Amino acid sequence: MTQPKVSVIIPVYNLEQYVRRCLDSVVRQTLKDIEIICINDGSTDNSLDILREYEKNDARIRVIDKDNEGQGLARNIGIDAAEGEFVGFVDGDDWIETGMYEKMYDAARKNDSDLHLCTVRRVDADGNELGIRCNYDRYIGGKFQDESFVFNSFDIADVLFKLERFSVNKIYKSTFLKRNNIFFSSIRCYEDNIFHFRTIFEAQRISITPKPFYTYVINREGASSSKSKELWALFDANREIKKYMGDNRLAQEMAQRFDNYRIRRYLTYYYIVDRKDRKAFFGRMKDEFQAMEAKSNPFIGRTEKVFFLLVRAMPYPLFACTHIPGYACFYAYMSLWLRSQNRALPGGRRMRNIDLRDVV
């Protein structure tokens, strides 16, 4: 048999209400030379029976049944089993456009890409458009509208950490994943984050089709992950990414940009975590920030810098009374005021240079 052009890996856990829609969108792809690897991750509903039904009716489908260990490890089993030239991922409650893999495969082959990506549209559990698309088209699409453009992480360094960390909107050259030994983390939340950054950093040739081929369903009924659990896992995921960046001696610019990304995410998530957990969350942030060098980091934004300094300097009872947006406005005001005070005075004298970090 000839090598499939794309191996499509679909992890499934208790998705009997959604998995038929997903599978129909994959088996109807205009690119027929694909293999479809479905990983039943210990489902307790009728998901496995549905997968077996599709397996009987389509020779391209393989079903692997396993105990529940999480989506990341399920995808890893799919990667090991994949025989395709490229590998793609679809979540069992999402669906894809009919021509997705044909168009992405053709572009990836033409560009000899390590990975090729598209944009994503989001819908709610009832299929209603949410009017939000994956921001790859916003940040990259304007610069690389033509599919023939090839770039790497340094070409998009200024927007890299603003991008959504999906794995499902991409196809990856199989030899690229195996050569760099890239797999998903065993962390049950944010496994996409680690995989995303590793593939983006390792890829020398990336290309994009700025069209929303992938439909991502959010807030579906029965989704099992809790926000609190996700927030704690964020620290573990960031620690893995930071270690990877250090072990591979990535350029200082990337490490500094990643530090700003970490501060920004913790700033956002601190106000999401349950109030009863905020003190512990604050402690984890403080530990990370104490080990972080931010003074010489030119990529940390004003709001992030205020947040960083306050977490490092304040005990939790005092910090709990702060309002970061207000401090950000104060920071911006003081920056302008101090800049004006450093202008030349009559007679050519200047005031002592004042650093806002001396004030905050």
SEKEKE-23072 format. One record per residue (C-alpha): x, y, z; residue in one letter. Coordinates in steps of 0.5 Angstrom, whole numbers, padded with zeros to 4 digits, always signed. Layout:
BEGIN
XYZa ...
***
This chain:
BEGIN
+0000+0000+0000m +0002+0007-0001t +0004+0012+0004q -0002+0016+0006p -0002+0023+0005k -0004+0025+0012v -0006+0021+0018s -0012+0024+0022v -0011+0023+0029i -0018+0024+0033i -0018+0023+0041p -0025+0021+0044v -0027+0021+0051y -0035+0021+0052n -0037+0024+0046l -0043+0020+0043e -0047+0026+0042q -0042+0030+0038y -0037+0024+0035v -0041+0023+0029r -0041+0030+0026r -0034+0030+0027c -0032+0023+0023l -0037+0025+0018d -0033+0031+0016s -0027+0027+0016v -0029+0022+0012v -0032+0026+0007r -0025+0030+0006q -0024+0031-0002t -0017+0029+0000l -0018+0021+0000k -0011+0019+0001d -0012+0019+0009i -0012+0015+0015e -0016+0016+0021i -0014+0014+0027i -0019+0014+0033c -0016+0013+0040i -0022+0012+0045n -0019+0014+0051d -0023+0010+0056g -0030+0012+0054s -0036+0010+0059t -0041+0012+0054d -0043+0009+0047n -0037+0013+0044s -0033+0006+0042l -0039+0003+0039d -0040+0009+0034i -0032+0009+0033l -0033+0001+0031r -0039+0002+0027e -0035+0007+0023y -0029+0003+0023e -0033-0003+0019k -0035+0002+0014n -0029+0005+0012d -0022+0002+0011a -0018+0008+0012r -0021+0008+0020i -0017+0005+0025r -0020+0005+0032v -0015+0004+0038i -0018+0003+0045d -0015+0005+0051k -0015+0007+0059d -0017+0014+0060n -0010+0018+0061e -0012+0024+0058g -0012+0027+0051q -0004+0029+0050g -0003+0021+0051l -0008+0019+0047a -0005+0023+0041r +0002+0021+0043n -0001+0014+0041i -0004+0016+0035g +0003+0019+0033i +0007+0013+0034d +0001+0009+0030a +0001+0014+0024a +0004+0012+0017e +0002+0019+0014g +0007+0024+0011e +0004+0029+0015f +0000+0029+0021v -0006+0033+0023g -0011+0033+0030f -0018+0034+0030v -0022+0034+0037d -0028+0029+0037g -0033+0035+0039d -0031+0039+0033d -0031+0039+0025w -0027+0041+0019i -0029+0044+0012e -0029+0039+0007t -0023+0041+0003g -0019+0043+0009m -0013+0037+0008y -0013+0037+0001e -0011+0045+0001k -0007+0045+0007m -0003+0038+0004y -0002+0041-0003d +0001+0048+0000a +0005+0044+0005a +0008+0040+0000r +0009+0046-0005k +0013+0050+0001n +0017+0044+0004d +0014+0046+0010s +0015+0043+0017d +0008+0045+0019l +0002+0049+0015h -0003+0052+0019l -0010+0055+0018c -0015+0059+0022t -0020+0057+0026v -0028+0059+0027r -0031+0058+0034r -0038+0056+0035v -0042+0055+0042d -0045+0048+0043a -0051+0049+0039d -0047+0051+0033g -0048+0059+0033n -0042+0063+0031e -0039+0067+0036l -0036+0072+0031g -0029+0070+0034i -0023+0067+0029r -0017+0064+0031c -0012+0070+0031n -0007+0067+0027y -0010+0071+0021d -0010+0077+0025r -0003+0077+0027y +0000+0073+0021i -0005+0073+0015g -0004+0080+0014g +0004+0079+0013k +0003+0072+0009f -0003+0073+0005q +0000+0069+0000d +0001+0061+0001e +0008+0061-0002s +0011+0065+0004f +0015+0061+0008v +0017+0063+0015f +0020+0061+0022n +0019+0063+0029s +0024+0069+0029f +0020+0072+0023d +0014+0073+0027i +0017+0074+0034a +0013+0080+0035d +0007+0077+0035v +0009+0069+0037l +0006+0070+0044f +0000+0073+0042k -0002+0067+0038l -0007+0062+0040e -0004+0055+0042r -0008+0050+0038f -0005+0044+0035s -0012+0042+0031v -0011+0048+0026n -0004+0045+0023k -0001+0039+0019i +0006+0037+0021y +0011+0033+0017k +0012+0026+0020s +0019+0026+0019t +0020+0033+0023f +0016+0031+0029l +0020+0024+0029k +0027+0028+0028r +0026+0033+0034n +0022+0027+0038n +0016+0032+0039i +0010+0029+0043f +0005+0032+0048f +0006+0033+0055s +0002+0028+0060s -0001+0034+0063i -0008+0034+0063r -0009+0041+0061c -0005+0046+0057y -0002+0040+0053e -0003+0044+0047d +0001+0049+0050n +0008+0045+0050i +0007+0042+0044f +0005+0048+0040h +0011+0052+0043f +0016+0046+0041r +0014+0045+0034t +0014+0053+0033i +0021+0054+0035f +0024+0047+0032e +0020+0049+0025a +0025+0052+0020q +0019+0052+0015r +0012+0055+0017i +0007+0057+0012s -0001+0059+0013i -0007+0058+0009t -0011+0064+0012p -0018+0061+0012k -0022+0058+0017p -0022+0051+0016f -0023+0048+0023y -0029+0049+0027t -0028+0049+0035y -0033+0048+0039v -0033+0052+0046i -0037+0051+0052n -0040+0044+0050r -0044+0040+0055e -0041+0035+0059g -0034+0038+0058a -0030+0036+0064s -0024+0040+0065s -0025+0045+0071s -0023+0052+0071k -0019+0052+0077s -0016+0045+0075k -0014+0049+0069e -0011+0055+0072l -0006+0050+0077w -0004+0046+0071a -0002+0053+0067l +0004+0053+0072f +0006+0046+0070d +0006+0047+0063a +0010+0054+0063n +0015+0051+0067r +0016+0045+0062e +0016+0050+0056i +0021+0055+0060k +0026+0048+0061k +0025+0047+0054y +0027+0054+0052m +0033+0053+0057g +0036+0046+0055d +0036+0048+0048n +0039+0055+0049r +0034+0059+0045l +0036+0066+0043a +0035+0071+0049q +0030+0075+0046e +0025+0069+0046m +0026+0067+0053a +0025+0075+0055q +0018+0075+0050r +0016+0068+0054f +0017+0072+0061d +0012+0077+0059n +0007+0072+0056y +0008+0069+0063r +0006+0075+0067i +0001+0077+0062r -0003+0070+0063r -0002+0070+0070y -0005+0077+0071l -0011+0075+0067t -0012+0068+0071y -0011+0071+0078y -0018+0075+0077y -0021+0068+0074i -0019+0063+0080v -0024+0062+0085d -0023+0067+0091r -0021+0061+0096k -0015+0059+0092d -0012+0066+0090r -0007+0066+0096k -0004+0060+0094a -0004+0062+0086f -0001+0069+0089f +0004+0064+0092g +0006+0061+0086r +0006+0067+0082m +0011+0070+0087k +0016+0064+0087d +0016+0065+0079e +0017+0072+0079f +0023+0072+0084q +0027+0068+0080a +0025+0072+0074m +0030+0078+0071e +0025+0083+0069a +0029+0090+0070k +0033+0089+0063s +0027+0086+0059n +0025+0091+0054p +0019+0086+0052f +0015+0087+0058i +0009+0092+0058g +0007+0097+0062r +0001+0093+0065t +0005+0087+0066e +0011+0091+0069k +0006+0094+0075v +0003+0087+0076f +0010+0084+0076f +0013+0089+0081l +0007+0089+0086l +0007+0081+0086v +0014+0081+0088r +0014+0087+0093a +0008+0086+0097m +0005+0081+0102p -0001+0077+0100y -0006+0081+0104p -0004+0088+0102l -0004+0085+0094f -0011+0083+0095a -0013+0090+0096c -0010+0092+0089t -0013+0094+0083h -0009+0092+0077i -0012+0097+0072p -0012+0102+0076g -0005+0101+0078y -0003+0101+0070a -0006+0108+0069c -0002+0110+0075f +0004+0108+0072y +0002+0111+0065a +0001+0117+0068y +0007+0117+0072m +0012+0115+0066s +0009+0121+0062l +0010+0126+0069w +0017+0123+0070l +0019+0124+0063r +0017+0131+0063s +0021+0132+0069q +0027+0130+0066n +0027+0135+0061r +0033+0140+0061a +0032+0146+0066l +0034+0153+0065p +0041+0154+0065g +0042+0147+0062g +0042+0143+0068r +0038+0137+0068r +0034+0133+0074m +0037+0127+0076r +0034+0121+0072n +0028+0118+0076i +0027+0111+0074d +0019+0109+0076l +0021+0103+0079r +0024+0107+0085d +0017+0110+0085v +0013+0104+0085v 
***
